[in-house]
Amino acid sequence: MVKPIGVSTQFVILDGIVWNLLDERVVVENSAHKSGYSSPNAYLNKSGGKYAKNIVHPLNYSFVFVLAMIVGAFVARKMQHREEKAKIITVPTVCLRRFGSSSPKRYLVTFLGGLFVLFGSRLAGGCTSGHMMSGMMQTSLSGYLFALGAFAVAIPMAILIYGREE
């Protein structure tokens, strides 16, 4: 089974599931489409209604993969011994120095950063994990070039946001 690792599309599917609960016209059955479903929303209707089908039938490989990442992280954290949990520094020093000890401020900055990444990944038509990691595993030149570009931007940006170690 060769499947890409991308996860950002599943946020669109989750949004579509919620939207479809609020308005049943978001996804409709359509035998003319390859998937058997269509949507008046052009984004959900692309690829022959593939996203529309995933909204109606979300228990597919990609959606379960994302859910498994969340559940796996939770289980791994709960299985840690108390001594190991005590060793974990809750807030890295570099974050404390840059953003202070205010939890709401750190959470807000983290949330906004996540929004920017998610927006950029959807704007580009795929997420970094899907393009970089899957692309590199397939020895795709574009995967390597994207990884090079991502780190060429990420490192100076991290220095700009957090500053250099002294």
DSSP file (Angstrom, degrees, kcal/mol; ACC not computed):
  #  RESIDUE AA STRUCTURE BP1 BP2  ACC     N-H-->O    O-->H-N    N-H-->O    O-->H-N    TCO  KAPPA ALPHA  PHI   PSI    X-CA   Y-CA   Z-CA
    1    1 A M              0   0    0      0, 0.0     2,-0.7     0, 0.0     0, 0.0   0.000 360.0 360.0 360.0 117.7    0.0    0.0    0.0
    2    2 A V        +     0   0    0      2,-0.0     0, 0.0     0, 0.0     0, 0.0  -0.911 360.0 158.6-108.4 108.4    1.6    3.3   -1.1
    3    3 A K        -     0   0    0     -2,-0.7     2,-0.0    58,-0.0     0, 0.0  -0.984  38.9-117.8-129.3 139.4   -0.2    6.2    0.5
    4    4 A P        -     0   0    0      0, 0.0   126,-0.1     0, 0.0   127,-0.1  -0.320  18.6-129.9 -70.3 161.9    1.2    9.7    1.1
    5    5 A I        +     0   0    0    124,-0.3   125,-0.2   125,-0.2   124,-0.1   0.460  57.6 137.3 -92.1  -2.2    1.6   11.0    4.7
    6    6 A G        +     0   0    0    123,-0.2     4,-0.0     1,-0.1   122,-0.0  -0.080  23.4 173.0 -53.1 141.3   -0.3   14.3    4.1
    7    7 A V    >>  +     0   0    0      2,-0.1     3,-1.2    58,-0.1     4,-0.6   0.572  57.0  84.1-122.7 -17.7   -2.7   15.4    6.9
    8    8 A S  H >> S+     0   0    0      1,-0.3     3,-1.2     2,-0.2     4,-1.0   0.829  84.6  62.8 -64.7 -30.0   -3.9   18.9    6.1
    9    9 A T  H 3> S+     0   0    0      1,-0.3     4,-2.1     2,-0.2     3,-0.3   0.837  93.7  64.0 -60.8 -31.5   -6.6   17.6    3.7
   10   10 A Q  H <> S+     0   0    0     -3,-1.2     4,-2.4     1,-0.2    -1,-0.3   0.750  94.4  59.1 -69.3 -21.7   -8.2   15.9    6.7
   11   11 A F  H <X S+     0   0    0     -3,-1.2     4,-2.4    -4,-0.6    -1,-0.2   0.879 106.1  49.0 -68.7 -37.2   -8.9   19.3    8.3
   12   12 A V  H  X S+     0   0    0     -4,-1.0     4,-2.6    -3,-0.3    -2,-0.2   0.914 111.0  49.9 -64.6 -42.9  -10.9   20.2    5.2
   13   13 A I  H  X S+     0   0    0     -4,-2.1     4,-2.3     2,-0.2    -2,-0.2   0.920 110.3  49.8 -62.4 -43.9  -12.7   16.8    5.5
   14   14 A L  H  X S+     0   0    0     -4,-2.4     4,-2.1     2,-0.2    -2,-0.2   0.917 110.9  49.5 -61.7 -43.3  -13.5   17.5    9.2
   15   15 A D  H  X S+     0   0    0     -4,-2.4     4,-2.8     1,-0.2    -1,-0.2   0.918 111.0  50.7 -59.2 -42.9  -14.8   21.0    8.3
   16   16 A G  H  X S+     0   0    0     -4,-2.6     4,-2.9     2,-0.2    -2,-0.2   0.867 106.7  53.9 -63.8 -37.2  -16.9   19.4    5.6
   17   17 A I  H  X S+     0   0    0     -4,-2.3     4,-1.6     2,-0.2    -1,-0.2   0.940 112.5  43.5 -62.2 -46.8  -18.3   16.9    8.1
   18   18 A V  H  X S+     0   0    0     -4,-2.1     4,-1.4     2,-0.2    -2,-0.2   0.929 115.3  48.9 -63.8 -45.2  -19.4   19.7   10.5
   19   19 A W  H  X S+     0   0    0     -4,-2.8     4,-2.0     1,-0.2     3,-0.3   0.901 109.1  52.8 -61.2 -42.0  -20.7   21.8    7.6
   20   20 A N  H  < S+     0   0    0     -4,-2.9    -1,-0.2     1,-0.2    -2,-0.2   0.816 105.0  55.4 -66.0 -30.5  -22.7   18.8    6.2
   21   21 A L  H  < S+     0   0    0     -4,-1.6    -1,-0.2     1,-0.2    -2,-0.2   0.845 113.5  41.7 -66.9 -33.1  -24.3   18.3    9.7
   22   22 A L  H  < S+     0   0    0     -4,-1.4     2,-0.3    -3,-0.3    -2,-0.2   0.748 129.9  23.2 -85.8 -25.8  -25.5   21.9    9.6
   23   23 A D    ><  -     0   0    0     -4,-2.0     3,-1.8    -5,-0.1    -1,-0.3  -0.872  62.2-161.2-146.1 106.5  -26.6   21.9    5.9
   24   24 A E  T 3  S+     0   0    0     -2,-0.3     3,-0.4     1,-0.3    -4,-0.1   0.560  86.3  71.7 -69.1  -5.9  -27.4   18.6    4.1
   25   25 A R  T 3  S+     0   0    0      1,-0.2    -1,-0.3     3,-0.1     3,-0.1   0.511  73.9  85.1 -85.2  -3.7  -27.0   20.3    0.7
   26   26 A V  S <  S+     0   0    0     -3,-1.8    15,-0.5     1,-0.2     2,-0.4   0.907 101.8  24.5 -64.5 -41.6  -23.2   20.5    1.1
   27   27 A V  S    S+     0   0    0     -3,-0.4     2,-0.3    -4,-0.3    -1,-0.2  -0.992  74.9 174.8-127.3 128.8  -22.8   16.9   -0.2
   28   28 A V  E     -A   38   0A   0     10,-2.7    10,-2.6    -2,-0.4     2,-0.2  -0.943  37.1-101.5-130.2 152.8  -25.3   15.2   -2.4
   29   29 A E  E     +A   37   0A   0     -2,-0.3     2,-0.3     8,-0.2     8,-0.3  -0.524  41.4 174.9 -70.9 139.2  -25.3   11.9   -4.2
   30   30 A N    >   -     0   0    0      6,-2.5     3,-1.3    -2,-0.2     6,-0.4  -0.836  22.6-166.0-151.4 105.5  -24.5   12.2   -7.9
   31   31 A S  T 3  S+     0   0    0     -2,-0.3     6,-0.1     1,-0.3    -1,-0.1   0.657  86.3  70.6 -69.6 -14.7  -24.1    9.1  -10.1
   32   32 A A  T 3  S+     0   0    0      4,-0.1    -1,-0.3     3,-0.0     2,-0.2   0.747  87.7  77.9 -73.6 -22.4  -22.4   11.3  -12.8
   33   33 A H  S X  S-     0   0    0     -3,-1.3     3,-0.6     1,-0.1    -3,-0.1  -0.603  86.7-124.9 -88.2 149.6  -19.3   11.7  -10.7
   34   34 A K  T 3  S+     0   0    0      1,-0.2    15,-0.1    -2,-0.2    -1,-0.1   0.862 112.5  47.0 -58.0 -38.5  -16.7    9.0  -10.3
   35   35 A S  T 3  S-     0   0    0     13,-1.6    -1,-0.2     2,-0.3    14,-0.1   0.686 110.1-120.4 -79.6 -18.1  -17.0    9.0   -6.5
   36   36 A G  S <  S+     0   0    0     -3,-0.6    -6,-2.5    -6,-0.4     2,-0.3   0.447  84.5  82.7  90.1   0.7  -20.8    9.0   -6.6
   37   37 A Y  E     +A   29   0A   0     11,-0.4    -2,-0.3    -8,-0.3    -1,-0.3  -0.938  50.8 179.9-135.2 156.6  -21.0   12.3   -4.7
   38   38 A S  E     -A   28   0A   0    -10,-2.6   -10,-2.7    -2,-0.3     7,-0.1  -0.928  10.5-152.0-146.4 172.4  -20.8   16.0   -5.5
   39   39 A S        -     0   0    0     -2,-0.3   -12,-0.2   -12,-0.2   -13,-0.1  -0.995  25.3-132.5-146.3 145.4  -20.9   19.3   -3.8
   40   40 A P  S    S+     0   0    0      0, 0.0     2,-0.6     0, 0.0   -14,-0.1   0.684  91.7  90.1 -69.7 -15.5  -22.0   22.8   -4.8
   41   41 A N  S  > S-     0   0    0    -15,-0.5     4,-1.6     1,-0.2     5,-0.2  -0.734  76.0-147.5 -81.4 120.2  -18.7   23.9   -3.1
   42   42 A A  H  > S+     0   0    0     -2,-0.6     4,-0.8     1,-0.2    -1,-0.2   0.850  94.7  52.8 -59.7 -37.4  -16.0   23.8   -5.9
   43   43 A Y  H >4 S+     0   0    0      1,-0.2     3,-0.7     2,-0.2    -1,-0.2   0.930 112.6  43.1 -66.2 -44.8  -13.3   22.8   -3.5
   44   44 A L  H 34 S+     0   0    0      1,-0.2     8,-1.4     7,-0.1     7,-0.3   0.723 113.2  55.2 -71.8 -20.2  -15.2   19.8   -2.1
   45   45 A N  H 3X S+     0   0    0     -4,-1.6     4,-1.5     6,-0.2     3,-0.3   0.575  83.4 110.6 -89.1 -11.0  -16.3   18.9   -5.6
   46   46 A K  H <X> +     0   0    0     -4,-0.8     4,-0.9    -3,-0.7     5,-0.7  -0.151  68.2  33.9 -66.8 164.2  -12.8   18.7   -7.2
   47   47 A S  H  45S-     0   0    0      1,-0.2     3,-0.5     2,-0.2    -1,-0.2   0.863 140.0 -55.9  58.5  40.7  -11.3   15.3   -8.2
   48   48 A G  H  45S-     0   0    0     -3,-0.3   -13,-1.6     1,-0.2   -11,-0.4   0.802 104.0 -53.0  67.9  29.7  -14.7   14.0   -9.2
   49   49 A G  H  X5S+     0   0    0     -4,-1.5     4,-2.5    -3,-0.4    -1,-0.2   0.708  93.1 144.2  80.2  20.5  -16.3   14.6   -5.8
   50   50 A K  H  X5S+     0   0    0     -4,-0.9     4,-2.1    -3,-0.5     5,-0.1   0.916  74.4  44.8 -59.6 -45.4  -13.5   12.7   -3.9
   51   51 A Y  H  ><S+     0   0    0     -5,-0.7     4,-1.7    -7,-0.3    -1,-0.2   0.896 111.0  54.5 -66.5 -39.0  -13.6   15.1   -1.0
   52   52 A A  H  > S+     0   0    0     -8,-1.4     4,-1.6    -6,-0.3    -2,-0.2   0.909 108.9  48.6 -60.3 -42.0  -17.4   15.1   -0.9
   53   53 A K  H  X S+     0   0    0     -4,-2.5     4,-2.8     1,-0.2    -1,-0.2   0.911 108.7  53.1 -64.2 -42.0  -17.3   11.3   -0.7
   54   54 A N  H  < S+     0   0    0     -4,-2.1    -1,-0.2     1,-0.2    -2,-0.2   0.793 105.4  55.6 -65.3 -27.0  -14.8   11.4    2.1
   55   55 A I  H  < S+     0   0    0     -4,-1.7    -1,-0.2     1,-0.2    -2,-0.2   0.908 113.2  40.0 -69.2 -42.0  -17.1   13.8    4.0
   56   56 A V  H  < S+     0   0    0     -4,-1.6    -2,-0.2     1,-0.3    -1,-0.2   0.864 130.5  30.0 -74.0 -36.5  -20.0   11.3    3.8
   57   57 A H  S  < S+     0   0    0     -4,-2.8    -1,-0.3    -5,-0.2    -2,-0.1  -0.694  71.5 162.4-122.5  76.1  -17.6    8.3    4.5
   58   58 A P        +     0   0    0      0, 0.0     2,-2.6     0, 0.0     5,-0.2   0.658  49.0  93.8 -75.7 -14.8  -14.8    9.7    6.7
   59   59 A L        +     0   0    0      4,-0.1     2,-0.2     3,-0.1    -5,-0.0  -0.399  60.6 124.2 -80.4  69.6  -13.5    6.3    8.0
   60   60 A N  S  > S-     0   0    0     -2,-2.6     4,-2.4    -6,-0.1     5,-0.3  -0.655  78.6 -87.9-117.2 176.5  -10.9    6.0    5.3
   61   61 A Y  H  > S+     0   0    0     -2,-0.2     4,-2.3     1,-0.2     5,-0.1   0.909 122.3  46.2 -52.7 -51.3   -7.1    5.5    5.6
   62   62 A S  H  > S+     0   0    0      2,-0.2     4,-1.8     1,-0.2    -1,-0.2   0.902 114.5  44.9 -65.5 -44.1   -6.2    9.2    5.7
   63   63 A F  H  > S+     0   0    0     -5,-0.2     4,-2.2     1,-0.2    -1,-0.2   0.912 115.3  47.6 -68.5 -42.1   -8.8   10.3    8.3
   64   64 A V  H  X S+     0   0    0     -4,-2.4     4,-2.8     1,-0.2    -1,-0.2   0.865 107.8  57.8 -66.0 -35.7   -8.1    7.3   10.5
   65   65 A F  H  X S+     0   0    0     -4,-2.3     4,-1.7    -5,-0.3    -2,-0.2   0.922 108.6  45.1 -58.9 -46.0   -4.3    8.0   10.2
   66   66 A V  H  X S+     0   0    0     -4,-1.8     4,-1.7     2,-0.2    -2,-0.2   0.922 113.9  48.6 -65.9 -44.6   -4.8   11.5   11.6
   67   67 A L  H  X S+     0   0    0     -4,-2.2     4,-2.7     1,-0.2     5,-0.2   0.897 109.5  53.7 -61.6 -39.3   -7.0   10.2   14.4
   68   68 A A  H  X S+     0   0    0     -4,-2.8     4,-2.8     1,-0.2    -1,-0.2   0.848 104.4  55.0 -65.8 -34.3   -4.5    7.5   15.2
   69   69 A M  H  X S+     0   0    0     -4,-1.7     4,-2.1     2,-0.2    -1,-0.2   0.930 111.6  44.2 -62.3 -44.1   -1.7   10.2   15.5
   70   70 A I  H  X S+     0   0    0     -4,-1.7     4,-2.0     2,-0.2    -2,-0.2   0.945 117.4  43.8 -65.8 -49.4   -3.7   12.1   18.1
   71   71 A V  H  X S+     0   0    0     -4,-2.7     4,-2.8     1,-0.2     5,-0.2   0.902 113.0  53.0 -64.0 -41.4   -4.8    8.9   20.0
   72   72 A G  H  X S+     0   0    0     -4,-2.8     4,-2.5    -5,-0.2    -1,-0.2   0.895 108.6  49.0 -62.2 -41.4   -1.2    7.5   19.8
   73   73 A A  H  X S+     0   0    0     -4,-2.1     4,-2.1    -5,-0.2    -1,-0.2   0.912 112.7  48.5 -63.7 -42.1    0.3   10.7   21.3
   74   74 A F  H  X S+     0   0    0     -4,-2.0     4,-2.2     2,-0.2    -2,-0.2   0.932 113.3  46.3 -63.4 -46.7   -2.3   10.7   24.1
   75   75 A V  H  X S+     0   0    0     -4,-2.8     4,-1.8     1,-0.2    -2,-0.2   0.908 111.3  52.2 -64.1 -42.6   -1.7    7.0   24.9
   76   76 A A  H  X S+     0   0    0     -4,-2.5     4,-0.6     1,-0.2    -1,-0.2   0.904 110.7  48.1 -61.3 -41.3    2.1    7.5   24.8
   77   77 A R  H >< S+     0   0    0     -4,-2.1     3,-0.9     1,-0.2    -1,-0.2   0.910 111.9  48.9 -65.5 -42.1    1.9   10.4   27.2
   78   78 A K  H 3< S+     0   0    0     -4,-2.2    -1,-0.2     1,-0.2    -2,-0.2   0.783 107.3  56.4 -69.1 -26.5   -0.3    8.5   29.6
   79   79 A M  H 3< S+     0   0    0     -4,-1.8    -1,-0.2    -5,-0.2    -2,-0.2   0.579  82.6 109.4 -83.8  -9.1    2.0    5.4   29.6
   80   80 A Q  S << S-     0   0    0     -3,-0.9     2,-0.1    -4,-0.6    -3,-0.0  -0.347  75.3-112.3 -65.7 147.1    5.0    7.4   30.7
   81   81 A H     >  -     0   0    0      1,-0.1     4,-2.3    -2,-0.0     3,-0.2  -0.431  26.0-112.4 -74.7 155.9    6.3    6.7   34.2
   82   82 A R  H  > S+     0   0    0      1,-0.2     4,-2.2     2,-0.2     5,-0.2   0.873 117.3  55.5 -58.1 -39.0    5.9    9.5   36.8
   83   83 A E  H  > S+     0   0    0      1,-0.2     4,-1.1     2,-0.2    -1,-0.2   0.902 109.0  47.4 -62.5 -40.4    9.7   10.0   36.9
   84   84 A E  H  > S+     0   0    0     -3,-0.2     4,-0.8     1,-0.2     3,-0.3   0.900 110.6  51.7 -67.1 -40.9    9.9   10.5   33.2
   85   85 A K  H >< S+     0   0    0     -4,-2.3     3,-0.8     1,-0.2    -2,-0.2   0.881 106.4  54.7 -62.9 -37.6    7.0   13.0   33.3
   86   86 A A  H 3< S+     0   0    0     -4,-2.2    -1,-0.2     1,-0.2    -2,-0.2   0.806 102.8  57.1 -67.1 -28.9    8.7   15.0   36.0
   87   87 A K  H 3< S+     0   0    0     -4,-1.1     2,-0.3    -3,-0.3    -1,-0.2   0.709  84.0 100.6 -74.4 -19.8   11.9   15.3   33.8
   88   88 A I  S << S-     0   0    0     -3,-0.8     2,-0.6    -4,-0.8     3,-0.1  -0.517  72.7-136.6 -72.6 125.3    9.9   16.9   31.0
   89   89 A I        -     0   0    0     -2,-0.3    -2,-0.1     1,-0.2    -1,-0.1  -0.720  10.5-152.2 -79.8 121.7   10.4   20.7   30.9
   90   90 A T  S    S+     0   0    0     -2,-0.6    -1,-0.2     1,-0.2    -2,-0.0   0.876  80.8  26.0 -68.1 -36.4    6.9   22.0   30.3
   91   91 A V  S    S-     0   0    0     -3,-0.1    -1,-0.2     4,-0.0     5,-0.1  -0.976  86.2-124.2-130.4 120.3    8.1   25.2   28.6
   92   92 A P    >>  -     0   0    0      0, 0.0     4,-2.1     0, 0.0     3,-0.6  -0.282  23.0-121.1 -59.7 146.0   11.4   25.5   26.8
   93   93 A T  H 3> S+     0   0    0      1,-0.3     4,-2.7     2,-0.2     5,-0.2   0.867 112.0  58.0 -56.5 -39.9   13.6   28.3   28.0
   94   94 A V  H 3> S+     0   0    0      1,-0.2     4,-1.7     2,-0.2    -1,-0.3   0.865 107.6  47.4 -62.7 -35.3   13.7   29.9   24.6
   95   95 A C  H <>>S+     0   0    0     -3,-0.6     4,-3.3     2,-0.2     5,-0.5   0.903 111.3  50.4 -70.9 -41.4    9.9   30.2   24.6
   96   96 A L  H  X5S+     0   0    0     -4,-2.1     4,-1.8     1,-0.2    -2,-0.2   0.917 111.4  49.1 -61.0 -42.7    9.9   31.7   28.1
   97   97 A R  H  <5S+     0   0    0     -4,-2.7    -1,-0.2    -5,-0.2    -2,-0.2   0.885 120.5  35.5 -64.7 -38.7   12.5   34.2   27.1
   98   98 A R  H  <5S+     0   0    0     -4,-1.7    -2,-0.2    -5,-0.2    -1,-0.2   0.888 134.6  19.4 -84.6 -40.8   10.6   35.3   24.0
   99   99 A F  H  <5S-     0   0    0     -4,-3.3     3,-0.5     1,-0.3    -3,-0.2   0.460  98.1-132.3-114.6  -3.2    7.0   35.0   25.1
  100  100 A G     << -     0   0    0     -4,-1.8    -1,-0.3    -5,-0.5    -2,-0.1  -0.234  41.7 -60.1  81.1-173.0    7.1   35.1   28.9
  101  101 A S  S    S+     0   0    0     -4,-0.1     2,-0.7     4,-0.0    -1,-0.2   0.353  90.8 120.8 -94.7   6.1    5.4   32.8   31.3
  102  102 A S     >  -     0   0    0     -3,-0.5     4,-2.1     1,-0.2     5,-0.2  -0.602  47.3-162.3 -75.2 111.5    1.8   33.6   30.2
  103  103 A S  H  > S+     0   0    0     -2,-0.7     4,-2.9     1,-0.2     5,-0.3   0.924  88.5  53.6 -60.8 -46.1    0.2   30.4   29.0
  104  104 A P  H  > S+     0   0    0      0, 0.0     4,-2.4     0, 0.0    -1,-0.2   0.893 109.1  49.8 -57.7 -38.3   -2.6   32.2   27.0
  105  105 A K  H  > S+     0   0    0      2,-0.2     4,-2.5     1,-0.2    -2,-0.2   0.932 112.9  45.7 -65.8 -45.0    0.0   34.2   25.1
  106  106 A R  H  X S+     0   0    0     -4,-2.1     4,-2.5     1,-0.2    -1,-0.2   0.915 113.9  49.1 -64.1 -42.6    2.1   31.1   24.2
  107  107 A Y  H  X S+     0   0    0     -4,-2.9     4,-2.8     2,-0.2    -1,-0.2   0.897 111.1  50.4 -63.4 -39.9   -1.1   29.2   23.2
  108  108 A L  H  X S+     0   0    0     -4,-2.4     4,-2.8    -5,-0.3     5,-0.2   0.935 111.8  46.7 -63.5 -46.6   -2.3   32.1   21.1
  109  109 A V  H  X S+     0   0    0     -4,-2.5     4,-2.3     2,-0.2    -2,-0.2   0.914 114.6  47.7 -62.3 -42.6    1.1   32.3   19.3
  110  110 A T  H  X S+     0   0    0     -4,-2.5     4,-2.2     2,-0.2    -2,-0.2   0.918 112.7  48.6 -63.6 -44.2    1.2   28.6   18.8
  111  111 A F  H  X S+     0   0    0     -4,-2.8     4,-2.3     2,-0.2    -2,-0.2   0.920 111.9  48.5 -62.8 -45.1   -2.4   28.5   17.5
  112  112 A L  H  X S+     0   0    0     -4,-2.8     4,-2.4     1,-0.2    -1,-0.2   0.899 110.4  52.0 -63.5 -40.1   -1.7   31.4   15.1
  113  113 A G  H  X S+     0   0    0     -4,-2.3     4,-2.2    -5,-0.2    -1,-0.2   0.912 109.7  49.5 -60.6 -42.5    1.4   29.7   13.8
  114  114 A G  H  X S+     0   0    0     -4,-2.2     4,-2.7     2,-0.2    -2,-0.2   0.886 109.0  52.6 -63.1 -39.8   -0.6   26.5   13.2
  115  115 A L  H  X S+     0   0    0     -4,-2.3     4,-2.9     2,-0.2     5,-0.2   0.918 109.4  49.0 -62.1 -43.4   -3.3   28.5   11.3
  116  116 A F  H  X S+     0   0    0     -4,-2.4     4,-2.6     2,-0.2    -2,-0.2   0.919 112.9  47.1 -62.8 -43.1   -0.6   30.1    9.1
  117  117 A V  H  X S+     0   0    0     -4,-2.2     4,-2.5     2,-0.2    -2,-0.2   0.929 114.3  46.9 -63.8 -45.1    0.9   26.7    8.3
  118  118 A L  H  X S+     0   0    0     -4,-2.7     4,-2.3     2,-0.2     5,-0.2   0.914 113.1  48.8 -64.2 -42.8   -2.5   25.1    7.6
  119  119 A F  H  X S+     0   0    0     -4,-2.9     4,-2.5     1,-0.2    -2,-0.2   0.936 113.3  47.3 -61.7 -46.4   -3.5   28.0    5.4
  120  120 A G  H  X S+     0   0    0     -4,-2.6     4,-2.0    -5,-0.2    -2,-0.2   0.890 111.4  50.5 -62.9 -39.5   -0.3   27.8    3.5
  121  121 A S  H  <>S+     0   0    0     -4,-2.5     5,-2.6     2,-0.2     4,-0.5   0.897 113.3  44.5 -68.5 -38.6   -0.5   24.1    3.0
  122  122 A R  H ><5S+     0   0    0     -4,-2.3     3,-0.6     3,-0.2    -2,-0.2   0.876 111.5  53.9 -71.7 -35.9   -4.1   24.3    1.7
  123  123 A L  H 3<5S+     0   0    0     -4,-2.5    -2,-0.2     1,-0.2    -1,-0.2   0.880 110.7  47.1 -62.4 -37.4   -3.2   27.2   -0.5
  124  124 A A  T 3<5S-     0   0    0     -4,-2.0    -1,-0.2     2,-0.2    -2,-0.2   0.560 118.0-114.1 -81.7  -8.5   -0.3   25.1   -2.0
  125  125 A G  T < 5S+     0   0    0     -3,-0.6     2,-0.3    -4,-0.5    -3,-0.2   0.634  86.7  34.6  86.7  13.4   -2.6   22.1   -2.4
  126  126 A G  S   <S-     0   0    0     -5,-2.6    -2,-0.2    -6,-0.2     2,-0.2  -0.924  82.0 -97.6 176.2 163.2   -0.9   19.9    0.1
  127  127 A C     >  -     0   0    0     -2,-0.3     4,-2.5     1,-0.1     5,-0.3  -0.508  33.3-110.3 -98.2 165.9    0.9   19.9    3.4
  128  128 A T  H  >>S+     0   0    0      1,-0.2     4,-2.9     2,-0.2     5,-0.7   0.871 116.7  53.4 -61.8 -38.9    4.6   19.8    4.1
  129  129 A S  I  >>S+     0   0    0      1,-0.2     5,-1.4     3,-0.2     4,-0.6   0.908 111.7  46.3 -64.8 -39.0    4.6   16.3    5.5
  130  130 A G  I  45S+     0   0    0   -125,-0.2     5,-0.5     3,-0.2  -125,-0.2   0.914 121.6  35.2 -68.2 -42.3    2.9   15.1    2.3
  131  131 A H  I  X5S+     0   0    0     -4,-2.5     4,-0.7     3,-0.2    -2,-0.2   0.934 125.9  34.9 -80.9 -46.3    5.2   16.9   -0.1
  132  132 A M  I  X5S+     0   0    0     -4,-2.9     4,-2.4    -5,-0.3     5,-0.2   0.984 125.9  33.1 -74.8 -57.5    8.5   16.8    1.7
  133  133 A M  I  X<S+     0   0    0     -5,-0.7     4,-2.2    -4,-0.6    -3,-0.2   0.947 125.9  39.7 -69.8 -48.4    8.5   13.4    3.5
  134  134 A S  H  ><S+     0   0    0     -5,-1.4     4,-1.5     1,-0.2    -1,-0.2   0.909 116.8  52.0 -67.0 -39.6    6.5   11.4    0.9
  135  135 A G  H  <>S+     0   0    0     -4,-0.7     5,-3.3    -5,-0.5     8,-0.3   0.902 111.1  46.6 -62.3 -41.7    8.3   13.1   -2.0
  136  136 A M  H ><5S+     0   0    0     -4,-2.4     3,-1.6     7,-0.2    -1,-0.2   0.878 109.0  54.5 -69.6 -36.7   11.7   12.4   -0.5
  137  137 A M  H 3<5S+     0   0    0     -4,-2.2    -1,-0.2     1,-0.3    -2,-0.2   0.811 110.3  47.4 -65.2 -27.6   10.7    8.7    0.1
  138  138 A Q  T 3<5S-     0   0    0     -4,-1.5    -1,-0.3    -5,-0.2    -2,-0.2   0.311 115.8-120.5 -92.2   9.0    9.8    8.5   -3.5
  139  139 A T  T < 5 +     0   0    0     -3,-1.6     2,-0.4     1,-0.2    -3,-0.2   0.855  52.1 169.1  50.6  42.3   13.1   10.1   -4.5
  140  140 A S     >< -     0   0    0     -5,-3.3     4,-1.7     1,-0.1     3,-0.4  -0.698  37.5-142.2 -83.8 130.0   11.2   13.0   -6.1
  141  141 A L  H  > S+     0   0    0     -2,-0.4     4,-2.7     1,-0.2     5,-0.2   0.892 103.3  55.3 -57.7 -40.8   13.3   15.9   -7.1
  142  142 A S  H  > S+     0   0    0      1,-0.2     4,-2.4     2,-0.2    -1,-0.2   0.848 104.2  54.7 -64.2 -32.6   10.5   18.3   -6.1
  143  143 A G  H  > S+     0   0    0     -3,-0.4     4,-2.1    -8,-0.3    -7,-0.2   0.916 111.1  44.2 -64.3 -43.6   10.4   16.7   -2.6
  144  144 A Y  H  X S+     0   0    0     -4,-1.7     4,-2.4    -9,-0.2    -2,-0.2   0.905 114.2  49.4 -68.0 -41.7   14.1   17.4   -2.1
  145  145 A L  H  X S+     0   0    0     -4,-2.7     4,-2.5     2,-0.2    -2,-0.2   0.896 111.0  50.0 -64.8 -39.3   13.8   20.9   -3.5
  146  146 A F  H  X S+     0   0    0     -4,-2.4     4,-3.0    -5,-0.2    -1,-0.2   0.923 110.0  50.4 -64.2 -43.1   10.8   21.7   -1.3
  147  147 A A  H  X S+     0   0    0     -4,-2.1     4,-2.3     2,-0.2     5,-0.2   0.916 111.0  49.3 -60.6 -43.2   12.7   20.4    1.8
  148  148 A L  H  X S+     0   0    0     -4,-2.4     4,-2.1     1,-0.2    -1,-0.2   0.933 114.3  45.0 -60.5 -46.9   15.7   22.6    0.9
  149  149 A G  H  X S+     0   0    0     -4,-2.5     4,-1.4     2,-0.2     5,-0.2   0.887 110.9  53.8 -65.0 -39.7   13.4   25.6    0.5
  150  150 A A  H  X S+     0   0    0     -4,-3.0     4,-2.9     1,-0.2     3,-0.2   0.927 113.6  41.2 -63.1 -45.2   11.5   24.8    3.7
  151  151 A F  H  X S+     0   0    0     -4,-2.3     4,-2.1     1,-0.2    -1,-0.2   0.850 109.2  59.7 -72.6 -32.4   14.7   24.7    5.8
  152  152 A A  H  < S+     0   0    0     -4,-2.1    -1,-0.2    -5,-0.2    -2,-0.2   0.804 117.7  32.7 -63.8 -27.8   16.2   27.7    4.0
  153  153 A V  H  X S+     0   0    0     -4,-1.4     4,-1.8    -3,-0.2    -2,-0.2   0.826 116.4  55.2 -92.9 -39.4   13.1   29.7    5.2
  154  154 A A  H  X S+     0   0    0     -4,-2.9     4,-2.5    -5,-0.2     5,-0.2   0.882 104.1  52.7 -66.5 -40.7   12.5   28.0    8.5
  155  155 A I  H  X S+     0   0    0     -4,-2.1     4,-2.1     2,-0.2     5,-0.2   0.959 112.8  41.9 -65.9 -51.6   15.9   28.5   10.0
  156  156 A P  H  > S+     0   0    0      0, 0.0     4,-2.4     0, 0.0    -1,-0.2   0.881 115.0  53.3 -61.8 -34.5   16.2   32.3    9.5
  157  157 A M  H  X S+     0   0    0     -4,-1.8     4,-2.6     2,-0.2     5,-0.2   0.910 107.9  49.5 -65.8 -41.5   12.5   32.6   10.6
  158  158 A A  H  X S+     0   0    0     -4,-2.5     4,-3.0     2,-0.2     5,-0.5   0.896 111.6  49.1 -63.5 -40.0   13.2   30.7   13.8
  159  159 A I  H  X S+     0   0    0     -4,-2.1     4,-1.9     3,-0.2    -2,-0.2   0.901 112.0  49.4 -65.2 -40.0   16.2   33.0   14.5
  160  160 A L  H  < S+     0   0    0     -4,-2.4    -2,-0.2    -5,-0.2    -1,-0.2   0.912 118.5  38.0 -64.5 -43.2   14.1   36.0   13.8
  161  161 A I  H  < S+     0   0    0     -4,-2.6    -2,-0.2    -5,-0.1    -3,-0.2   0.930 132.6  22.7 -75.9 -46.3   11.3   34.9   16.1
  162  162 A Y  H  < S-     0   0    0     -4,-3.0    -3,-0.2    -5,-0.2    -2,-0.2   0.639  97.9-137.5-100.3 -16.2   13.3   33.4   19.0
  163  163 A G     <  -     0   0    0     -4,-1.9     2,-0.2    -5,-0.5    -1,-0.2  -0.119  34.8 -59.0  80.5 173.9   16.7   35.1   18.6
  164  164 A R        -     0   0    0      1,-0.1     2,-0.1    -4,-0.1    -5,-0.0  -0.605  54.4-101.1 -92.5 153.9   20.1   33.4   18.9
  165  165 A E              0   0    0     -2,-0.2    -1,-0.1     1,-0.1    -2,-0.0  -0.465 360.0 360.0 -68.2 144.2   21.4   31.5   21.9
  166  166 A E              0   0    0     -2,-0.1    -1,-0.1    -3,-0.0    -2,-0.0   0.422 360.0 360.0-107.7 360.0   23.8   33.6   24.0
